[in-house]
Amino acid sequence: MKKIELYELKDGKIVRKRKECPKCGPGVFMGEHGNRISCGSCGYTEFKKQ
């Protein structure tokens, strides 16, 4: 995935589209899967509520 796909422009400001990993810190984005989001770097996982 290209880095430009992780950000978007809203009202003249750059905002992140995806959540960042709370363990790894800024710049490490979490991947979105069917029922969870996970960090590919450290393996941290959060399950989505149904």
C-alpha positions in Angstrom: 0.0 0.0 0.0 1.3 3.4 -0.9 1.7 5.9 2.0 -0.4 8.4 0.2 -3.4 6.0 0.5 -3.2 6.2 4.4 -4.0 9.9 4.5 -6.7 12.2 3.2 -7.4 15.9 2.9 -10.3 17.3 4.9 -11.0 21.0 5.2 -7.4 21.8 4.2 -5.9 19.5 6.8 -4.3 16.1 6.4 -6.0 13.4 8.5 -5.1 9.7 8.9 -7.5 7.1 7.5 -6.4 4.2 9.7 -5.8 3.8 13.4 -2.2 3.8 14.6 -0.8 1.1 16.9 -0.9 2.1 20.6 2.2 0.0 21.3 4.4 1.0 18.4 3.4 4.6 18.3 2.9 7.2 15.5 3.6 6.1 12.0 2.8 2.4 12.4 -0.7 1.8 11.1 -3.0 -1.1 11.9 -4.4 -3.4 9.2 -8.1 -3.7 8.9 -9.5 -7.3 8.6 -13.0 -8.7 8.8 -13.6 -8.8 12.5 -10.4 -7.2 13.9 -7.6 -4.7 13.4 -4.1 -5.7 13.9 -0.5 -4.4 13.8 1.8 -6.2 11.4 4.9 -5.0 13.3 4.2 -6.1 16.9 1.1 -8.3 16.5 -1.2 -6.2 18.7 -4.8 -7.0 17.9 -8.2 -5.4 18.7 -11.4 -7.2 17.9 -14.4 -5.2 16.5 -17.6 -5.2 18.4 -20.5 -6.8 16.5 
